[in-house]
Amino acid sequence: MAFKVTPWEVSGDVDYDKLIKQFGTERIDDALLRRIQKHSGRLHHFLRRRLFFSHRDMNWLIDQHEKGREWALYTGRGPSGHTHLGHLIPWMFTKWLSDTFNVPLYFQLTDDEKFLFKETLSLEEANGFAHENALDMIALGFSPKRLKILIDTEHAGLMYPEAIRVAKKITYSTTKAVFGFTNDTNIGQIFYTSMQAVPAMIPSILAGKKVPVLIPHAIDQDPHFRVARDVLPKIGYEKPASIHCRFLPALYEGGKMSASVSHTAIYTTDTAKQVRDKVNKYAFSGGRATVEEHRKKGGDPDIDVSFQYLTYFEEDDKRLQSIRDDYESGKMLSGELKAILIEKLNRFLVKHQEKREKARTRLDKYLLKA
């Protein structure tokens, strides 16, 4: 089945090997993992399981770390709706990086982007979702000393002067080639990638010296950062490094989990009942047609969405392998596998939602003051 991956659309069954070739990124190999582990002590399970699978200039970034240079993290979110579990994957990994290497994170909320690209979304709605999405990042446990949040329309005074420096070096032909823009594309969309480049510059601007930056993100955002990597050296900054994760799949329709298709996604605001109902009703099963056949032949965890979600949310390697073995042997039924996932997700979301509500009164502490 053909697949499509752009910053605004992901569809079909993504072939990550082809995507590496298509985007021109590097596969994360054992040698790189050993270098990361040398400094981290233990690899995050997203790395152990190759859920982060690709990168640009990670070896260079580690070189800078080994030289004792300060560096920073940058990731973000386009706020078109409430946060779902797929959005949390790069954020959770970024939190681990921030804690492990004691580095700050600059988190960009692109309310301008979503207003420009979503025909039915008002600017006020996009800004409201930006504030809601920020609560989910804070709920992951960041300290205000490490997490600095930028909302494009609210930090325009800081960001716009830098964005136009970037924009001056990008031609319309480049945006057409990279993003597929046409004569019908509104000029805001054409300009927007300049704004997404800015947080890669902010650490250097604030420090008054060049600061290396690592951007953990889902692979669909790579086109923006390819442009940024080309432009930033032309205006006096270093190319940002990046590390890319696989998509958390939709519950059943292929492609990634999407905030715009509610029944394919589990939101951080969902109730325990909503999670249970969505998983039981929509999560694609790798089980057999009948219990008898399943007991005899076993299920296929590699196509089972519930098991795929557990590869992200079950941190214990032995526990995950035990579930795989029981499912493949037929000892565990699809309904039992779904029940394990439901319990895991609801246990996570109960704690997350408590922290999310507490964050409402603390958001101002995390907004970047410049």
Long-range contacts (C-beta under 8 A, 24 or more apart in sequence): 1-254, 3-255, 5-219, 5-220, 6-179, 6-180, 6-220, 6-223, 7-179, 7-220, 7-221, 7-223, 7-224, 8-117, 10-220, 10-247, 10-255, 10-256, 10-258, 11-254, 11-255, 12-254, 12-255, 13-254, 13-255, 14-246, 14-247, 14-255, 14-256, 16-53, 16-54, 16-219, 16-246, 19-54, 19-219, 20-53, 20-54, 23-54, 23-219, 23-222, 23-223, 23-226, 24-226, 25-54, 25-55, 25-56, 25-219, 25-222, 25-244, 26-54, 26-55, 26-56, 26-58, 27-53, 27-54, 28-52, 28-53, 28-54, 28-55, 28-58, 28-243, 32-58, 32-59, 35-59, 35-62, 36-62, 39-65, 39-66, 39-100, 39-101, 40-100, 40-101, 41-100, 44-93, 44-96, 45-315, 45-317, 46-89, 46-92, 46-93, 46-245, 46-312, 48-317, 49-311, 51-89, 51-245, 51-246, 51-311, 51-312, 52-93, 52-216, 52-243, 52-244, 52-245, 52-246, 53-244, 53-245, 53-246, 54-219, 54-243, 54-244, 55-241, 55-242, 55-243, 55-244, 56-225, 56-229, 56-239, 56-241, 56-242, 56-243, 57-239, 57-240, 57-241, 57-242, 58-214, 58-241, 58-243, 60-212, 60-241, 61-212, 61-214, 61-241, 64-212, 65-101, 69-211, 69-212, 70-103, 70-207, 70-211, 71-101, 71-103, 71-203, 71-211, 71-212, 71-213, 71-214, 72-103, 72-104, 72-105, 72-106, 72-203, 72-211, 72-212, 72-213, 72-214, 73-97, 73-98, 73-103, 73-104, 73-105, 73-106, 73-213, 73-214, 73-215, 73-216, 74-105, 74-106, 74-107, 74-108, 74-199, 74-200, 74-202, 74-203, 74-213, 74-214, 74-215, 74-240, 75-105, 75-107, 75-108, 75-215, 75-216, 75-217, 76-107, 76-108, 76-109, 76-110, 76-196, 76-199, 76-217, 77-107, 77-108, 77-109, 77-110, 77-133, 77-137, 78-110, 78-113, 78-114, 78-117, 79-109, 79-110, 79-111, 79-114, 79-126, 79-127, 79-129, 79-130, 79-132, 79-133, 80-114, 80-118, 80-121, 80-126, 80-129, 80-259, 80-260, 81-129, 81-259, 81-260, 82-129, 82-132, 82-133, 82-259, 82-267, 82-268, 82-269, 83-132, 83-133, 83-136, 83-259, 83-267, 83-268, 83-269, 84-257, 84-258, 84-259, 84-265, 84-266, 84-267, 84-268, 85-248, 85-257, 85-265, 85-266, 85-267, 85-268, 85-309, 85-312, 85-345, 86-218, 86-247, 86-248, 86-256, 86-257, 86-258, 86-265, 87-133, 87-136, 87-259, 88-136, 88-140, 88-268, 89-218, 89-245, 89-248, 89-312, 90-216, 90-217, 90-218, 90-245, 91-136, 91-137, 91-140, 92-140, 93-216, 93-245, 94-216, 95-140, 95-141, 95-142, 97-214, 97-216, 98-142, 98-146, 98-147, 103-146, 104-145, 104-146, 104-147, 104-148, 104-203, 105-142, 105-146, 105-147, 105-148, 106-148, 106-150, 106-199, 106-202, 106-203, 106-368, 107-134, 107-137, 107-147, 107-148, 107-149, 107-150, 108-150, 108-152, 108-196, 108-198, 108-199, 109-133, 109-134, 109-149, 109-150, 109-151, 109-152, 110-152, 110-192, 110-195, 110-196, 111-151, 111-152, 111-153, 112-152, 112-153, 112-188, 112-192, 112-195, 113-152, 113-192, 113-195, 113-196, 116-186, 116-188, 116-189, 116-192, 117-189, 117-192, 123-153, 127-151, 127-153, 127-154, 131-363, 134-359, 134-363, 134-366, 135-356, 135-357, 135-359, 135-360, 135-363, 136-268, 136-352, 136-356, 138-355, 138-356, 138-359, 138-362, 138-363, 138-366, 139-268, 139-352, 139-353, 139-355, 139-356, 139-358, 139-359, 140-352, 140-355, 141-355, 142-366, 144-362, 144-365, 144-366, 147-366, 148-366, 148-367, 148-368, 149-363, 149-366, 149-367, 149-368, 150-199, 150-202, 150-367, 150-368, 151-367, 152-195, 154-367, 155-368, 155-370, 158-202, 158-368, 158-370, 159-195, 159-198, 162-198, 162-201, 162-202, 162-205, 163-191, 163-194, 163-195, 163-197, 163-198, 164-194, 165-235, 166-194, 166-197, 166-198, 166-228, 166-231, 166-232, 166-235, 167-191, 167-194, 169-231, 169-234, 169-235, 170-194, 170-227, 170-231, 174-227, 175-227, 178-223, 178-226, 178-227, 179-223, 193-224, 193-227, 193-228, 196-221, 196-224, 196-225, 196-228, 197-224, 197-225, 197-227, 197-228, 197-231, 197-232, 200-225, 200-228, 200-232, 200-237, 200-240, 201-232, 201-237, 202-368, 202-370, 204-237, 204-238, 206-370, 210-237, 210-238, 212-238, 212-240, 212-241, 213-238, 213-240, 213-241, 214-240, 214-241, 214-242, 214-243, 215-240, 215-241, 215-242, 215-243, 216-242, 216-243, 216-244, 216-245, 217-242, 217-243, 217-244, 217-245, 218-244, 218-245, 218-246, 218-247, 218-256, 219-244, 219-245, 219-246, 219-247, 220-247, 220-256, 248-308, 248-309, 248-312, 249-305, 249-308, 251-278, 251-279, 251-282, 251-283, 251-284, 251-305, 252-282, 252-283, 252-284, 252-305, 266-345, 268-349, 268-352, 268-353, 268-356, 269-353, 270-349, 272-346, 272-349, 272-350, 275-342, 275-345, 275-346, 275-349, 276-342, 276-346, 279-306, 279-338, 279-341, 279-342, 279-345, 280-335, 280-338, 280-342, 283-309, 283-338, 283-341, 285-334, 285-338, 286-327, 286-334, 287-333, 287-334, 287-337, 291-333, 294-330, 294-333, 294-334, 295-330, 296-330, 297-330, 298-327, 298-328, 298-329, 298-330, 299-327, 299-328, 299-330, 299-332, 299-333, 299-334, 299-337, 300-328, 301-327, 301-328, 304-334, 304-337, 306-334, 306-337, 306-338, 306-340, 306-341, 307-337, 309-341, 309-345, 310-340, 310-341, 310-344, 313-341, 313-344, 313-345, 313-348, 314-344
